[in-house]
């Protein structure tokens, strides 16, 4: 996942460019709103071993 895609991941209706980007782009937006309503925060970064991402 590119850094640009990470920044846009939590915006409504934004999709990634990979082959698994068939989702509609609203799920992470909903998650972010719920987490923030409970006083928390959410983000994404590269996994330390270089495989995948951590949320």
C-alpha positions in Angstrom: 0.0 0.0 0.0 1.5 3.3 -1.0 1.8 6.3 1.4 -0.9 8.1 -0.7 -3.3 5.2 -0.3 -2.7 5.1 3.5 -3.6 8.8 3.8 -6.8 8.3 1.9 -7.8 5.0 3.4 -10.2 6.5 5.9 -12.0 8.8 3.4 -15.4 7.8 2.1 -15.5 6.0 -1.3 -11.7 6.0 -1.8 -10.4 2.7 -3.3 -6.9 1.3 -3.5 -5.2 0.4 -6.7 -4.4 -3.3 -5.9 -6.2 -6.3 -7.2 -8.1 -6.6 -3.9 -9.6 -3.1 -4.2 -13.1 -4.3 -5.1 -14.6 -2.9 -1.9 -16.8 0.2 -1.9 -14.5 2.3 0.3 -16.9 3.1 3.1 -16.0 0.6 5.8 -12.8 2.3 7.1 -14.6 5.6 7.1 -17.4 4.2 9.4 -14.8 2.6 11.6 -12.9 5.8 12.0 -16.1 7.7 12.9 -17.1 5.2 15.5 -13.6 5.1 17.1 -13.4 8.9 17.2 -16.9 9.1 18.8 -15.5 7.0 21.6 -12.5 9.3 22.1 -10.0 7.0 20.3 -7.9 7.2 17.2 -7.1 4.9 14.3 -4.3 4.9 11.7 -2.3 2.7 9.4 1.4 2.1 9.1 3.8 -0.5 7.5 4.4 -3.7 9.4 7.9 -3.8 11.0 8.7 -7.0 9.1 7.7 -5.3 5.8 4.8 -7.6 5.1 1.4 -5.9 5.2 0.1 -3.1 7.3 -0.7 -2.4 11.0 -3.9 -0.6 12.1 
